[in-house]
């Protein structure tokens, strides 16, 4: 449900005339349909969606870095690590968000019946997935803080979309929104 709520938040910010419930129902129907067909179709669809997500994330990081070097964002290369006015509450909120981002990696274990040598393969899959995603999160967060330091946004629910518009213009913001929606479908399929 969280995946669908996040996707609905981004789409509602872009298309405010359409209620969030419409987006949530559309996500539920499409992901349910794909999962009911066959798990192999869902797995193939999820793989393609993941490739598109990685492409969008790579372009996002590159644009953040290009924007940082082109514009004066007020950030320095070390500033994402040393923020002067950081409070304990902000650090705790960030830690909670980071922990929340990693919830669900153990979902790989649900595939233990379909894999060869699950006692060896599944723990490795969980570890590799968590390490890979951790690296992606660190790189993306670092680049984002360089391209858009601080936390002031018109709408906190769609902050990433706002950053995408700032660093890449309306064309990239539209591409980014499409990537976010693809990510929501991929998460919904996996969940």
ZAMARGU-4260 file (C-alpha; in steps of 0.2 Angstrom, whole numbers, plus 5000, padded with zeros to 4 digits):
<rodrens>
0) 5000/5000/5000 | 5014/5012/5004 | 5021/5010/4986 | 5004/5014/4979 | 5002/5029/4991
5) 5019/5036/4986 | 5015/5035/4967 | 4998/5043/4970 | 5006/5057/4979 | 5017/5061/4965
10) 5004/5059/4952 | 4992/5070/4962 | 5005/5084/4963 | 5007/5083/4944 | 4988/5081/4941
15) 4979/5089/4955 | 4962/5088/4947 | 4962/5069/4949 | 4959/5062/4966 | 4972/5051/4974
20) 4960/5037/4976 | 4959/5036/4957 | 4978/5033/4956 | 4978/5021/4970 | 4964/5010/4962
25) 4973/5011/4945 | 4989/5005/4954 | 4980/4991/4963 | 4971/4985/4947 | 4986/4985/4936
30) 4998/4976/4948 | 4985/4964/4953 | 4982/4960/4935 | 5001/4957/4931 | 5003/4946/4946
35) 4988/4936/4943 | 4993/4932/4925 | 5009/4922/4929 | 5024/4925/4941 | 5035/4924/4926
40) 5027/4938/4917 | 5027/4948/4933 | 5046/4944/4935 | 5050/4949/4917 | 5040/4965/4919
45) 5048/4969/4935 | 5066/4966/4927 | 5061/4979/4913 | 5054/4991/4926 | 5070/4990/4936
50) 5081/4993/4921 | 5071/5009/4918 | 5072/5014/4936 | 5091/5013/4936 | 5092/5023/4920
55) 5081/5037/4927 | 5091/5037/4943 | 5107/5037/4934 | 5101/5052/4924 | 5095/5061/4940
60) 5112/5059/4948 | 5121/5065/4933 | 5110/5080/4932 | 5111/5084/4950 | 5130/5084/4949
65) 5130/5094/4933 | 5118/5107/4941 | 5130/5108/4956 | 5145/5112/4945 | 5136/5124/4934
70) 5125/5134/4947 | 5130/5140/4964 | 5118/5130/4975 | 5127/5135/4991 | 5133/5117/4994
75) 5151/5111/4994 | 5158/5094/4991 | 5158/5090/5009 | 5142/5099/5015 | 5130/5084/5013
80) 5141/5076/5027 | 5142/5091/5039 | 5127/5102/5040 | 5129/5115/5054 | 5111/5117/5060
85) 5107/5098/5061 | 5097/5093/5076 | 5096/5076/5085 | 5077/5076/5079 | 5083/5078/5061
90) 5096/5064/5063 | 5083/5052/5071 | 5070/5056/5057 | 5084/5053/5044 | 5088/5036/5052
95) 5070/5031/5053 | 5068/5035/5035 | 5084/5025/5031 | 5078/5010/5041 | 5061/5011/5033
100) 5069/5011/5015 | 5077/4994/5019 | 5062/4986/5026 | 5057/4972/5014 | 5074/4966/5008
105) 5070/4950/5017 | 5055/4948/5004 | 5068/4939/4994 | 5066/4924/5006 | 5048/4921/4999
110) 5057/4914/4983 | 5066/4901/4993 | 5054/4887/4986 | 5058/4892/4968 | 5077/4893/4969
115) 5091/4881/4968 | 5101/4878/4984 | 5090/4891/4994 | 5101/4889/5010 | 5116/4896/5001
120) 5107/4907/4987 | 5094/4916/4998 | 5106/4924/5011 | 5118/4930/4997 | 5103/4937/4987
125) 5097/4947/5003 | 5115/4953/5007 | 5119/4958/4989 | 5102/4967/4987 | 5104/4977/5003
130) 5122/4982/4999 | 5118/4987/4981 | 5103/4997/4986 | 5113/5005/5000 | 5126/5011/4988
135) 5112/5018/4976 | 5104/5027/4991 | 5120/5035/4996 | 5125/5041/4979 | 5108/5047/4975
140) 5106/5056/4992 | 5124/5064/4991 | 5121/5070/4973 | 5103/5077/4978 | 5111/5087/4992
145) 5123/5094/4981 | 5110/5099/4968 | 5097/5105/4980 | 5104/5108/4998 | 5092/5111/5011
150) 5074/5105/5014 | 5063/5119/5007 | 5050/5113/4995 | 5033/5120/4988 | 5026/5102/4992
155) 5035/5090/5003 | 5025/5075/4996 | 5033/5078/4978 | 5050/5085/4983 | 5059/5074/4971
160) 5049/5080/4957 | 5052/5098/4961 | 5071/5094/4962 | 5070/5085/4945 | 5062/5101/4937
165) 5075/5112/4945 | 5090/5102/4939 | 5083/5096/4922 | 5069/5107/4917 | 5051/5102/4912
170) 5056/5088/4900 | 5067/5079/4913 | 5053/5082/4926 | 5041/5073/4915 | 5053/5059/4912
175) 5057/5058/4930 | 5039/5057/4935 | 5037/5042/4922 | 5051/5034/4931 | 5044/5036/4948
180) 5027/5029/4942 | 5037/5014/4935 | 5046/5012/4951 | 5029/5011/4960 | 5023/4998/4948
185) 5039/4988/4951 | 5038/4989/4970 | 5019/4985/4969 | 5023/4969/4958 | 5037/4964/4970
190) 5027/4967/4986
</rodrens>
